[in-house]
C-alpha cells in the first residue's frame, strides 16, 4: 500500500523525536500492518530500526527481546538447555500464519502494539511473565507487565509518542515446562482461542494464560495443579461473558467452550509432572 500522505521519514531517530511528537506521526518497525491499508491521518514515519537495538540479550537472569526483533530472528535465539519453555517461541511464531517474507519483517514489538486479540506475541509474552520497558516522551522509561500491556482489541497502555523498547522474560519462567493449545475455524486462519500453561519445576505452581478467545490476555495462577472443577470455576470467574471476543472468526460461546476444553487438556498434561520435579 502506497502511503501517499507521508511527507517525511526519519530513518535515524533520537530520543528527541519523542518530545517533538505531534499528530500525524507514527512509529515504523516492520511495517507489515502499517503498509497493509490506507493511513490517511499520517504525515511522518519514525523508523525505530534506526535506533540500532540488538535483537536480544540473554544472561542468567533471563532474556531481553528488543521490540524490533523480527519473528524470524526470535526463533534463532540460542538458549540454554534448562530453558524448557523455549519451544513456545516457535509455537507462537507459527501461530502468526504468514509467509517467511512476513516473518522476516514483522517485529515482536509491532505484534504486541497492534493489540489484536489473536496476536501471538501477546500470548508468548503474557504467558512467560514478560515485562515491557516503555520509553516515555519525557526521556525516561516505565515498565508494565506484558499481561497488562493490551487492554482491548487494538488498544494498549501506550500514550501518544510513547515507544515499546523491549520485553524481558525472567529465567524462572523460561525454566518451566509448558503446554500449548490453539484453534482456528479454518486451516490457515486467525487464532480463535490460544491457551498456554506452564508449570514450575521448583514448586509445581501452574500458570494458565488465555488469549485470542478473549479481548485481552487473562492470566490465572495456582500454587499447584487444580482439580477439573476448581479450574473450570476459576476460568468462569476470571472471564465473564463480555470478556470473550466476538468477530467473524468465532462466536463467544464457542470460544468459551474451546478455552475450557484446552485448559483441561493442559491441566491434565502438566499434572503428569511430579511436584517439584521435571519430566
C-alpha positions as CSV (number, residue, x, y, z in Angstrom):
1,X,0.0,0.0,0.0
2,X,1.4,3.4,-1.0
3,X,1.0,5.8,1.9
4,X,0.7,8.9,-0.2
5,X,0.1,11.3,2.7
6,X,3.6,10.8,4.2
7,X,5.7,13.9,4.0
8,X,8.8,12.8,5.9
9,X,10.5,9.6,7.1
10,X,13.0,9.8,10.0
11,X,15.5,7.0,9.3
12,X,18.0,7.7,12.1
13,X,15.8,8.8,15.1
14,X,16.9,10.0,18.5
15,X,15.0,10.4,21.7
16,X,14.3,14.0,20.7
17,X,11.8,12.7,18.2
18,X,9.6,11.6,21.1
19,X,9.5,15.0,22.8
20,X,8.6,16.6,19.4
21,X,5.8,14.0,18.7
22,X,2.8,15.5,17.1
23,X,-0.5,14.4,15.5
24,X,0.2,12.6,12.2
25,X,3.4,10.8,13.5
26,X,3.7,7.1,13.6
27,X,6.4,4.7,14.7
28,X,7.6,2.4,11.9
29,X,9.1,-1.1,12.6
30,X,8.5,-3.9,10.2
31,X,5.6,-2.1,8.6
32,X,3.7,-5.3,7.7
33,X,0.4,-3.9,9.1
34,X,1.2,-0.2,8.6
35,X,1.5,-0.6,4.8
36,X,-1.3,-3.1,4.5
37,X,-4.1,-0.5,4.4
38,X,-4.6,3.3,3.9
39,X,-3.4,5.5,6.8
40,X,-4.8,8.9,5.7
41,X,-4.1,10.6,9.0
42,X,-0.3,10.0,8.9
43,X,2.2,12.6,7.8
44,X,5.5,11.4,9.2
45,X,7.1,8.0,9.9
46,X,9.8,7.4,12.5
47,X,11.7,4.2,11.8
48,X,12.6,2.6,15.1
49,X,15.0,0.3,13.4
50,X,17.3,3.3,13.1
51,X,18.0,3.1,16.9
52,X,20.1,0.0,16.1
53,X,19.0,-2.1,19.0
54,X,20.4,-5.6,19.4
55,X,17.6,-8.1,18.8
56,X,18.1,-9.9,22.1
57,X,20.2,-10.2,25.2
58,X,20.4,-13.4,27.2
59,X,22.0,-13.9,30.5
60,X,21.5,-15.8,33.8
61,X,18.6,-13.6,34.7
62,X,16.6,-14.2,31.6
63,X,16.0,-13.0,28.0
64,X,15.5,-9.4,26.9
65,X,13.9,-9.1,23.4
66,X,14.1,-5.8,21.6
67,X,10.8,-4.6,20.2
68,X,12.5,-4.5,16.7
69,X,13.4,-8.2,16.9
70,X,11.8,-9.9,13.9
71,X,9.7,-13.1,14.3
72,X,12.3,-14.9,12.1
73,X,15.1,-13.8,14.4
74,X,13.1,-14.7,17.5
75,X,13.4,-18.4,16.9
76,X,17.1,-18.3,16.2
77,X,18.0,-17.1,19.7
78,X,20.4,-19.6,21.3
79,X,19.0,-20.7,24.7
80,X,20.4,-22.9,27.5
81,X,19.0,-26.4,27.8
82,X,17.4,-25.6,31.2
83,X,15.1,-23.1,29.5
84,X,12.5,-25.8,28.8
85,X,9.9,-23.1,27.8
86,X,11.9,-22.3,24.6
87,X,9.6,-24.2,22.3
88,X,6.9,-21.6,22.9
89,X,9.0,-19.1,20.9
90,X,8.4,-21.1,17.7
91,X,4.9,-22.3,18.6
92,X,3.8,-18.7,19.0
93,X,5.7,-17.6,15.9
94,X,3.9,-20.3,13.9
95,X,0.5,-19.1,15.2
96,X,1.0,-16.0,13.0
97,X,0.1,-17.8,9.8
98,X,2.1,-15.8,7.3
99,X,4.9,-16.4,4.8
100,X,8.6,-16.3,5.6
101,X,8.6,-12.9,4.0
102,X,6.3,-11.5,6.7
103,X,8.3,-13.3,9.4
104,X,11.5,-11.6,8.2
105,X,9.9,-8.2,8.5
106,X,7.2,-8.3,11.2
107,X,8.5,-7.5,14.7
108,X,7.8,-8.7,18.2
109,X,7.0,-5.2,19.4
110,X,4.8,-4.4,16.4
111,X,2.7,-7.5,17.1
112,X,2.3,-6.5,20.7
113,X,1.4,-2.9,20.0
114,X,-1.1,-3.7,17.3
115,X,-3.0,-5.5,20.2
116,X,-5.2,-7.8,18.1
117,X,-6.7,-10.5,20.3
118,X,-5.1,-13.1,18.2
119,X,-1.6,-11.5,18.3
120,X,0.7,-14.5,19.2
121,X,3.5,-12.3,20.6
122,X,0.9,-11.1,23.2
123,X,0.3,-14.8,24.0
124,X,4.0,-15.5,24.3
125,X,5.0,-12.6,26.5
126,X,2.0,-12.7,28.8
127,X,2.4,-16.5,29.4
128,X,6.1,-16.1,30.4
129,X,5.8,-13.1,32.8
130,X,7.1,-10.7,30.2
131,X,8.0,-7.2,31.5
132,X,7.6,-4.4,28.9
133,X,10.0,-1.4,29.0
134,X,8.4,1.7,27.6
135,X,10.2,4.9,26.6
136,X,8.3,7.9,27.6
137,X,8.1,11.2,25.8
138,X,9.9,13.0,28.6
139,X,13.1,10.9,28.0
140,X,12.5,8.4,30.8
141,X,11.1,4.9,30.9
142,X,8.4,2.9,32.7
143,X,7.7,-0.8,33.0
144,X,4.4,-2.7,32.5
145,X,3.7,-6.4,32.8
146,X,3.1,-7.9,29.3
147,X,-0.2,-9.4,30.6
148,X,-1.4,-5.8,31.3
149,X,0.0,-4.2,28.1
150,X,-3.0,-4.9,25.9
151,X,-6.3,-3.5,27.3
152,X,-8.6,-4.5,24.4
153,X,-8.9,-5.0,20.7
154,X,-6.3,-2.7,19.1
155,X,-5.9,-0.9,22.5
156,X,-2.8,-0.8,24.7
157,X,-1.3,1.2,27.5
158,X,1.0,3.4,25.3
159,X,0.3,7.1,25.4
160,X,0.9,9.5,22.4
161,X,4.6,9.3,21.4
162,X,5.5,6.5,23.8
163,X,7.5,3.6,22.4
164,X,7.9,0.0,23.4
165,X,11.6,-0.6,23.8
166,X,11.9,-4.2,24.9
167,X,10.3,-7.2,26.7
168,X,12.2,-9.1,29.3
169,X,11.3,-12.8,30.1
170,X,12.7,-14.0,33.5
171,X,14.7,-17.1,33.7
172,X,12.3,-18.5,36.3
173,X,9.5,-18.6,33.7
174,X,11.8,-19.9,30.9
175,X,12.7,-22.9,33.1
176,X,9.1,-24.0,33.3
177,X,7.5,-26.9,31.4
178,X,4.8,-25.7,29.1
179,X,1.8,-26.9,27.1
180,X,0.3,-25.1,24.1
181,X,-3.2,-25.3,22.5
182,X,-4.6,-23.3,19.6
183,X,-7.5,-23.4,17.3
184,X,-8.8,-21.5,14.2
185,X,-12.1,-22.1,12.4
186,X,-10.1,-22.6,9.2
187,X,-6.8,-24.4,8.5
188,X,-4.9,-21.2,7.7
189,X,-7.0,-18.8,9.8
190,X,-6.5,-16.4,12.7
191,X,-6.3,-17.9,16.2
192,X,-9.8,-18.0,17.8
193,X,-8.5,-19.5,21.1
194,X,-4.9,-19.9,22.3
195,X,-4.2,-21.2,25.8
196,X,-0.7,-21.7,27.3
197,X,0.1,-23.5,30.5
198,X,3.4,-23.5,32.3
199,X,4.4,-25.4,35.4
200,X,7.4,-24.6,37.6
201,X,9.9,-27.5,38.2
202,X,10.8,-25.9,41.6
203,X,7.4,-25.8,43.4
204,X,4.9,-27.3,40.9
205,X,3.0,-24.0,40.6
206,X,0.8,-23.7,37.5
207,X,0.1,-20.6,35.4
208,X,-2.5,-20.6,32.7
209,X,-2.8,-17.8,30.1
210,X,-5.8,-17.3,27.8
211,X,-5.6,-15.2,24.7
212,X,-7.3,-14.9,21.3
213,X,-10.6,-16.1,22.7
214,X,-10.6,-13.0,25.0
215,X,-10.4,-9.3,24.2
216,X,-7.3,-9.0,26.3
217,X,-4.9,-11.6,28.0
218,X,-6.2,-13.4,31.1
219,X,-3.7,-15.0,33.4
220,X,-4.6,-17.4,36.2
221,X,-2.0,-18.7,38.8
222,X,-2.4,-21.7,41.0
223,X,0.0,-23.0,43.8
224,X,-0.3,-26.4,42.3
225,X,-2.3,-28.3,39.7
226,X,-6.0,-27.6,40.4
227,X,-8.8,-30.2,40.0
228,X,-11.0,-30.0,37.0
229,X,-13.9,-28.4,38.9
230,X,-11.6,-25.8,40.5
231,X,-10.0,-24.9,37.2
232,X,-13.4,-24.6,35.5
233,X,-14.7,-22.3,38.2
234,X,-11.6,-20.2,38.2
235,X,-11.9,-19.6,34.5
236,X,-15.5,-18.7,34.7
237,X,-14.8,-16.2,37.5
238,X,-11.8,-14.7,35.6
239,X,-13.5,-14.5,32.2
240,X,-17.1,-13.1,32.4
241,X,-19.1,-13.5,29.2
242,X,-18.4,-9.9,28.0
243,X,-14.7,-10.6,28.0
244,X,-14.9,-13.3,25.3
245,X,-14.2,-11.8,21.8
246,X,-16.7,-11.8,19.0
247,X,-15.8,-11.5,15.4
248,X,-16.1,-13.5,12.1
249,X,-13.5,-15.9,13.4
250,X,-15.7,-17.3,16.2
251,X,-18.7,-16.7,18.5
252,X,-18.1,-16.1,22.2
253,X,-19.9,-19.3,23.3
254,X,-17.7,-21.4,21.0
255,X,-14.6,-19.5,22.1
256,X,-15.5,-20.2,25.8
257,X,-16.1,-23.9,25.0
258,X,-12.7,-24.3,23.4
259,X,-11.0,-22.3,26.1
260,X,-12.4,-24.6,28.8
261,X,-11.5,-27.7,26.8
262,X,-7.9,-26.5,26.1
263,X,-7.5,-25.5,29.8
264,X,-8.5,-29.0,30.9
265,X,-6.2,-30.7,28.4
266,X,-3.3,-28.5,29.6
267,X,-4.2,-29.2,33.3
268,X,-4.1,-33.0,32.5
269,X,-0.9,-32.8,30.5
270,X,1.1,-30.8,33.1
271,X,-0.3,-32.7,36.1
272,X,1.8,-35.7,34.9
273,X,4.8,-33.8,36.2
274,X,5.6,-34.7,39.8
275,X,5.5,-31.9,42.4
276,X,8.9,-30.1,42.4
277,X,10.3,-32.4,39.7
278,X,10.8,-32.2,36.0
279,X,9.6,-34.7,33.4
